[in-house]
Amino acid sequence: EIYQVSFDSAYNRWQTVADNLPWISVNDADNVYSTLVTLYDVQSLPTCYVIVNNGEQILRPVDVDDLKQKLTQIMG
């Protein structure tokens, strides 16, 4: 399942875009000052994480090819 966290400060713009996405998208009202930015060491946007086994393993792909490789390993 894809879950997107947006740090967009323009809530109405985010909501317009999010309504048309095929995945779950939520907006963090604290924007880039969110504790999630620190917790997950977000240094640039977009940033992608693969969370496996209810958070037991968190993978941080470096690019699209790495993401594909990690998903292939996880899903077999």
C-alpha positions, 0 to 999 in steps of 0.5 A: 500500500502506498501512503504519502505524507505531504508537508505542503503549506498550501493546504488547498493546493495539496487537497486538490492534487490529493483528491486525484491520487490513487493512493492514500495522501495525508497532509502534515499541518506542521509542514517542514517543521514536523517531527516526522522530518527529524524522525525519518531524517528527511533531507530533501523532498520527495523522499521515499521509504519502504516500511516492512513488517509493521515498521520492523524494517525501514528501507530508504531507496536512493533512486527509482532503480533501487526502489524497484530492486528493494520491492522485488526482494521484499515481494519475491 
